[in-house]
């Protein structure tokens, strides 16, 4: 929401947000979103109500329409096709498809992404002006759906800093604190991290690791930690105020996801000044690639992860460099600055995109 707020301010035009999920539902405050994040944006709850969405589109004749959901949302697919049929200006700003399942579900999802989704999306891809890829710089999956490479705008997620947090520059790697957060599921790679921590201990590297949250892998991870007497804390679900302290004081934040569209917890850590170690299976690896604010490793490669952690833990000059670049990256990836990037990208597809009213779903 911070991005759309900035787009509204910088364009100086009305912005209306059609909500798919009601703003007060779910666990938004517990996961770091502000309770008042919608307060200065004009929002309409549409959900799965096609008629409500169409009525809003009728009210917003002449607006630019940016849809942020299209893959598994039949109501919004109908609305997109309705806008295309009316010859409105229409674009997609969403994640590329990403298979985060495993086993038989992985096979079914791959078939869905590679065969059904290109067929299902062909009218949308043909009728929309461009695709803003919230999954980073890799165009492979978006191209597989049918998007022309020139119409794909590499982007990401750029949330504001968590409430009551500050950006703290790290000055030393002597007391090496490793942090990982998020649900402990296989696709998020917590098992890859723990395997890497075993290797790190065997190499004689001194560290302490904190792995928050709960999930299906937690019993397995605790068993490995006990077996190898690893210096790991498992605090479970951590409230936001305590999580902020962890982000501000860790030496490095690890995003070990095997495959993830982005990983906004990377931004939360970066906004607190933490260098990053990121799997190349995550869209958020773009932060490391573009800014040098940490190191990357191949998805699922625990040996490679151990190697980059060892480098940061033992090479003071490398760690100092990544820490400095983390501060720069945090500043450059604010909603205000990235809204300017978004607006500039829109302008490449016609002046009416840069100047027109915005209507997001």
C-alpha positions as CSV (number, residue, x, y, z in Angstrom):
1,X,0.0,0.0,0.0
2,X,2.9,2.3,0.6
3,X,3.8,2.1,-3.0
4,X,0.4,3.1,-4.2
5,X,0.2,5.9,-1.7
6,X,3.4,7.3,-3.2
7,X,2.1,6.8,-6.8
8,X,-0.9,8.9,-5.9
9,X,1.2,11.6,-4.3
10,X,3.8,11.8,-7.1
11,X,1.3,11.7,-10.0
12,X,-1.1,14.0,-8.2
13,X,-4.1,12.0,-9.4
14,X,-6.9,10.0,-7.7
15,X,-6.1,6.4,-6.9
16,X,-8.7,3.9,-6.0
17,X,-7.9,0.5,-4.6
18,X,-10.3,-2.4,-5.1
19,X,-9.7,-4.8,-2.2
20,X,-9.8,-8.6,-2.7
21,X,-9.3,-9.2,1.0
22,X,-11.1,-7.1,3.5
23,X,-8.7,-4.6,5.1
24,X,-9.4,-5.6,8.8
25,X,-9.3,-9.4,8.2
26,X,-6.6,-11.9,8.9
27,X,-3.4,-11.3,10.8
28,X,-2.2,-8.0,9.3
29,X,-1.1,-6.3,12.5
30,X,0.6,-9.4,13.7
31,X,2.6,-9.8,10.5
32,X,3.8,-6.2,10.4
33,X,1.2,-4.4,8.4
34,X,-0.2,-1.2,9.9
35,X,-3.8,-1.2,11.0
36,X,-4.2,2.3,9.3
37,X,-2.3,1.5,6.1
38,X,-5.5,2.1,4.0
39,X,-6.6,5.3,5.8
40,X,-5.4,7.9,3.2
41,X,-6.3,5.7,0.2
42,X,-9.8,5.4,-1.3
43,X,-10.7,1.8,-1.1
44,X,-13.7,-0.3,-2.1
45,X,-14.1,-3.9,-1.0
46,X,-14.9,-6.0,-4.1
47,X,-13.8,-9.5,-3.0
48,X,-15.4,-12.1,-5.4
49,X,-18.3,-9.8,-6.4
50,X,-18.0,-9.2,-10.1
51,X,-20.9,-6.8,-10.2
52,X,-19.3,-4.6,-7.5
53,X,-16.0,-4.6,-9.5
54,X,-17.8,-3.7,-12.7
55,X,-19.7,-0.9,-11.0
56,X,-16.4,0.5,-9.8
57,X,-14.9,0.2,-13.3
58,X,-17.9,2.1,-14.7
59,X,-17.4,4.8,-12.1
60,X,-13.7,5.0,-13.1
61,X,-14.1,5.5,-16.9
62,X,-10.9,7.0,-18.2
63,X,-8.7,5.6,-15.4
64,X,-5.7,3.4,-15.9
65,X,-6.4,-0.1,-14.6
66,X,-3.6,-2.0,-12.9
67,X,-4.6,-5.5,-11.8
68,X,-2.4,-7.2,-9.2
69,X,-4.2,-10.5,-9.2
70,X,-5.0,-12.6,-12.3
71,X,-3.8,-16.2,-12.1
72,X,-6.3,-17.9,-9.8
73,X,-9.0,-15.3,-9.4
74,X,-11.9,-15.9,-11.8
75,X,-13.7,-12.7,-10.7
76,X,-10.7,-10.6,-11.5
77,X,-10.0,-12.4,-14.7
78,X,-13.6,-11.4,-15.8
79,X,-12.9,-7.8,-14.8
80,X,-9.6,-7.7,-16.7
81,X,-11.3,-9.1,-19.8
82,X,-14.2,-6.6,-19.4
83,X,-11.7,-3.7,-19.2
84,X,-9.8,-5.0,-22.3
85,X,-13.1,-5.3,-24.2
86,X,-13.9,-1.7,-23.4
87,X,-10.5,-0.6,-24.7
88,X,-9.4,0.7,-21.4
89,X,-5.7,1.1,-20.5
90,X,-5.0,-2.2,-18.7
91,X,-1.8,-3.6,-17.1
92,X,-0.8,-6.4,-14.8
93,X,1.4,-5.8,-11.7
94,X,1.8,-9.2,-10.0
95,X,4.1,-12.1,-9.1
96,X,5.2,-14.5,-11.8
97,X,3.9,-18.0,-11.2
98,X,6.2,-19.9,-8.7
99,X,5.9,-23.5,-7.8
100,X,6.3,-23.7,-4.0
101,X,4.9,-27.2,-3.7
102,X,6.7,-30.6,-3.6
103,X,6.0,-34.2,-4.4
104,X,2.9,-34.9,-6.5
105,X,1.7,-31.4,-5.9
106,X,4.9,-30.0,-7.4
107,X,4.2,-32.0,-10.6
108,X,0.6,-30.8,-10.8
109,X,1.6,-27.2,-10.2
110,X,4.3,-27.4,-12.9
111,X,1.7,-28.7,-15.4
112,X,-0.6,-25.9,-14.4
113,X,2.1,-23.3,-14.8
114,X,3.6,-24.6,-18.0
115,X,0.6,-25.8,-19.9
116,X,-2.7,-24.5,-18.6
117,X,-1.8,-21.0,-17.4
118,X,-0.4,-19.9,-20.8
119,X,-3.7,-21.0,-22.4
120,X,-5.8,-19.6,-19.6
121,X,-4.0,-16.2,-19.7
122,X,-3.6,-15.7,-23.5
123,X,-6.4,-13.1,-23.9
124,X,-5.1,-11.2,-20.9
125,X,-1.5,-11.2,-22.1
126,X,-2.6,-10.2,-25.6
127,X,-4.8,-7.3,-24.4
128,X,-2.7,-5.8,-21.6
129,X,-0.2,-3.1,-22.2
130,X,2.6,-4.4,-19.9
131,X,3.4,-6.7,-17.0
132,X,5.2,-5.4,-13.8
133,X,7.0,-8.4,-12.4
134,X,6.8,-8.3,-8.6
135,X,9.1,-11.4,-8.6
136,X,12.2,-9.6,-9.5
137,X,14.4,-9.5,-12.6
138,X,14.1,-13.1,-14.0
139,X,11.7,-12.9,-17.0
140,X,11.7,-16.7,-17.6
141,X,8.4,-17.6,-16.1
142,X,6.6,-14.4,-17.3
143,X,7.8,-15.2,-20.8
144,X,6.6,-18.8,-20.5
145,X,3.0,-17.4,-19.9
146,X,3.3,-15.5,-23.2
147,X,4.5,-12.1,-22.2
148,X,6.8,-10.4,-24.7
149,X,10.1,-9.6,-23.0
150,X,9.9,-5.9,-23.9
151,X,6.6,-5.7,-22.0
152,X,8.0,-7.2,-18.8
153,X,9.1,-4.6,-16.2
154,X,11.4,-6.2,-13.5
155,X,10.3,-5.0,-10.1
156,X,9.8,-6.3,-6.6
157,X,8.2,-5.6,-3.2
158,X,9.2,-2.4,-1.4
159,X,7.4,-2.1,1.9
160,X,8.0,0.7,4.4
161,X,10.1,-0.1,7.4
162,X,8.3,-1.9,10.2
163,X,6.8,0.4,12.9
164,X,9.3,1.6,15.5
165,X,12.3,0.1,13.6
166,X,15.5,1.9,12.7
167,X,18.2,1.2,10.1
168,X,21.3,0.2,12.1
169,X,24.7,-0.1,10.3
170,X,26.7,-3.1,11.4
171,X,30.3,-2.4,12.3
172,X,31.7,-5.8,13.1
173,X,31.3,-9.5,12.3
174,X,33.1,-10.7,15.5
175,X,29.9,-11.9,17.2
176,X,28.2,-13.5,14.2
177,X,24.4,-13.6,14.7
178,X,22.5,-15.4,11.9
179,X,18.7,-14.8,11.6
180,X,16.0,-16.5,9.6
181,X,12.3,-15.9,9.9
182,X,9.1,-17.2,8.4
183,X,7.0,-20.3,8.5
184,X,9.2,-23.4,8.7
185,X,8.0,-25.1,5.5
186,X,10.2,-27.0,3.0
187,X,9.8,-24.4,0.2
188,X,11.3,-21.7,2.5
189,X,14.4,-23.8,3.0
190,X,14.9,-23.8,6.8
191,X,16.3,-27.3,6.5
192,X,18.9,-26.1,4.0
193,X,20.0,-23.5,6.5
194,X,20.3,-25.9,9.4
195,X,22.3,-28.3,7.2
196,X,24.6,-25.4,6.4
197,X,24.9,-24.5,10.1
198,X,26.1,-28.1,10.7
199,X,28.8,-27.6,8.0
200,X,29.7,-24.2,9.5
201,X,30.3,-25.7,12.9
202,X,32.4,-28.5,11.5
203,X,34.6,-25.8,9.9
204,X,35.2,-24.2,13.2
205,X,33.2,-21.0,12.5
206,X,31.8,-19.4,15.6
207,X,28.2,-18.2,15.3
208,X,24.8,-18.1,16.9
209,X,21.6,-18.6,14.9
210,X,18.0,-17.7,15.6
211,X,15.2,-19.3,13.5
212,X,11.8,-18.0,14.4
213,X,8.3,-19.2,13.6
214,X,6.8,-22.6,13.6
215,X,5.8,-25.2,10.9
216,X,6.1,-28.7,9.7
217,X,9.9,-28.8,9.8
218,X,10.4,-27.6,13.3
219,X,10.6,-31.0,15.0
220,X,13.2,-32.2,12.4
221,X,15.2,-29.0,12.8
222,X,15.3,-29.2,16.6
223,X,16.4,-32.9,16.3
224,X,19.3,-32.0,14.1
225,X,20.3,-29.1,16.3
226,X,20.3,-31.4,19.4
227,X,22.3,-34.1,17.5
228,X,25.1,-31.8,16.5
229,X,24.8,-29.5,19.5
230,X,24.3,-26.5,17.2
231,X,24.1,-23.0,18.7
232,X,20.6,-22.3,17.5
233,X,17.6,-20.7,19.2
234,X,14.0,-21.6,18.2
235,X,11.8,-18.9,19.8
236,X,8.7,-19.9,17.9
237,X,6.2,-17.2,16.8
238,X,7.7,-13.8,17.7
239,X,5.7,-10.6,18.1
240,X,6.6,-7.8,15.8
241,X,8.3,-5.6,18.5
242,X,10.7,-8.5,19.3
243,X,11.2,-9.3,15.7
244,X,12.3,-5.8,15.0
245,X,15.0,-6.1,17.7
246,X,16.2,-9.3,16.0
247,X,16.3,-7.6,12.6
248,X,18.2,-4.6,14.1
249,X,20.8,-6.7,15.9
250,X,21.5,-9.7,13.7
251,X,24.8,-9.8,11.7
252,X,23.2,-11.3,8.7
253,X,19.7,-12.3,7.6
254,X,19.3,-15.5,5.6
255,X,16.5,-16.1,3.0
256,X,17.0,-19.8,2.1
257,X,13.8,-20.3,0.1
258,X,14.0,-23.0,-2.5
259,X,11.5,-21.1,-4.7
260,X,9.6,-18.0,-3.6
261,X,8.2,-15.1,-5.7
262,X,10.0,-12.5,-3.6
263,X,10.2,-12.8,0.2
264,X,9.3,-9.5,1.8
265,X,11.0,-10.5,5.1
266,X,14.2,-9.7,3.1
267,X,13.1,-6.1,2.9
268,X,12.2,-6.0,6.6
269,X,15.7,-7.1,7.5
270,X,17.3,-4.8,5.0
271,X,15.3,-1.8,6.3
272,X,16.9,-2.5,9.7
273,X,20.3,-2.4,8.1
274,X,21.1,-6.2,8.0
275,X,23.2,-7.6,5.2
276,X,21.5,-10.4,3.3
277,X,22.3,-14.0,2.2
278,X,19.7,-15.0,-0.3
279,X,18.9,-18.1,-2.4
280,X,18.8,-17.6,-6.1
281,X,15.4,-19.3,-5.9
282,X,13.9,-16.2,-4.4
283,X,12.9,-13.1,-6.4
284,X,14.4,-11.0,-3.7
285,X,17.9,-12.1,-4.7
286,X,17.6,-9.0,-6.9
287,X,18.5,-6.9,-3.9
288,X,21.8,-8.6,-3.5
289,X,22.5,-8.7,-7.2
290,X,21.9,-5.0,-7.7
291,X,23.3,-3.6,-4.5
292,X,26.0,-6.0,-3.3
293,X,24.3,-5.8,0.1
294,X,25.1,-9.5,0.8
295,X,25.8,-12.7,-1.1
296,X,23.7,-15.2,-3.0
297,X,23.8,-19.0,-3.2
298,X,22.1,-21.7,-5.4
299,X,18.7,-22.8,-4.3
300,X,18.8,-25.9,-2.1
301,X,22.6,-25.9,-1.8
302,X,23.5,-26.1,1.9
303,X,27.2,-26.4,1.1
304,X,27.1,-23.2,-1.0
305,X,25.1,-21.5,1.8
306,X,27.7,-22.6,4.4
307,X,30.5,-21.2,2.2
308,X,29.0,-17.7,1.8
309,X,28.2,-17.5,5.5
310,X,31.8,-18.5,6.3
311,X,33.0,-15.7,4.0
312,X,30.9,-13.1,5.8
313,X,31.8,-14.4,9.2
314,X,35.6,-14.5,8.6
315,X,36.3,-11.7,6.1
316,X,35.9,-8.4,8.0
317,X,36.4,-6.2,4.9
318,X,33.8,-8.1,2.9
319,X,31.4,-7.9,5.8
320,X,32.0,-4.1,6.2
321,X,31.4,-3.6,2.5
322,X,28.1,-5.6,2.5
323,X,27.0,-3.7,5.6
324,X,27.5,-0.4,4.0
325,X,25.7,-1.4,0.8
326,X,22.8,-2.6,3.0
327,X,22.3,0.9,4.2
328,X,22.3,2.2,0.6
329,X,19.9,-0.5,-0.5
330,X,17.5,0.2,2.3
331,X,17.4,3.9,1.3
332,X,17.0,3.2,-2.4
333,X,14.2,0.6,-2.0
334,X,11.8,2.8,-0.1
335,X,8.2,3.1,-1.4
336,X,8.8,6.7,-2.3
337,X,11.9,6.0,-4.6
338,X,10.4,2.8,-6.1
339,X,7.1,4.6,-6.9
340,X,9.2,6.9,-9.1
341,X,10.7,3.9,-10.8
342,X,7.2,2.4,-11.3
343,X,5.9,5.7,-12.8
344,X,8.9,6.0,-15.1
345,X,8.3,2.4,-16.3
346,X,4.6,3.1,-16.9
347,X,5.7,6.1,-19.0
348,X,7.6,3.9,-21.4
349,X,4.2,2.5,-22.6
350,X,2.7,5.9,-23.4
351,X,2.3,9.3,-21.8
352,X,-1.2,8.5,-20.8
353,X,0.1,5.9,-18.3
354,X,2.4,8.4,-16.6
355,X,-0.3,11.1,-16.5
356,X,-3.6,9.2,-16.1
357,X,-5.6,8.3,-13.0
358,X,-4.8,4.9,-11.5
359,X,-7.2,2.2,-10.5
360,X,-5.7,-0.8,-8.8
361,X,-7.2,-4.2,-7.9
